[in-house]
Amino acid sequence: MSNGTNFDVAGAINTLTESAGKLFQVQVDIANNALKALTSVAEPLGKTATDLIGNFANIATQVLQSVSAAIAPKK
């Protein structure tokens, strides 16, 4: 005898599977977007850091040349 409730097990499993798939896809999309954002931030930072290191190296070279010129005996 039925009490009036009719469970659609296959439909429930199908809906659950679809929901899990959508959640997984959203997580993949979020990770992908985060990776793209990190890449777009890292590129300019890397270039700036490289330029800064180059500038410091040039300054250090100029300082050493000036010090060497000041210390070197004059002829």
KANOR-V302153 format. One record per residue. RES is the residue in one letter. SS is DSSP state (H for helix, E for strand, L for the rest). PHI is phi as a letter, one per 20 degrees, with the letter a starting at -180 (none if undefined). Layout:
RES,SS,PHI  RES,SS,PHI
This chain:
M,L,none  S,L,e  N,L,e  G,L,n  T,L,e  N,L,c  F,L,e  D,L,e  V,H,f  A,H,f  G,H,f  A,H,f  I,H,f  N,H,f  T,H,f  L,H,f  T,H,f  E,H,f  S,H,f  A,H,f  G,H,f  K,H,f  L,H,f  F,H,f  Q,H,f  V,H,f  Q,H,f  V,H,f  D,H,f  I,H,f  A,H,f  N,H,f  N,H,f  A,H,f  L,H,f  K,H,f  A,H,f  L,H,f  T,H,f  S,H,f  V,H,e  A,H,f  E,H,g  P,H,f  L,H,f  G,H,f  K,H,f  T,H,f  A,H,f  T,H,f  D,H,f  L,H,f  I,H,f  G,H,f  N,H,f  F,H,f  A,H,f  N,H,f  I,H,f  A,H,f  T,H,f  Q,H,f  V,H,f  L,H,f  Q,H,f  S,H,f  V,H,f  S,H,f  A,H,f  A,H,f  I,H,e  A,L,f  P,L,f  K,L,e  K,L,d
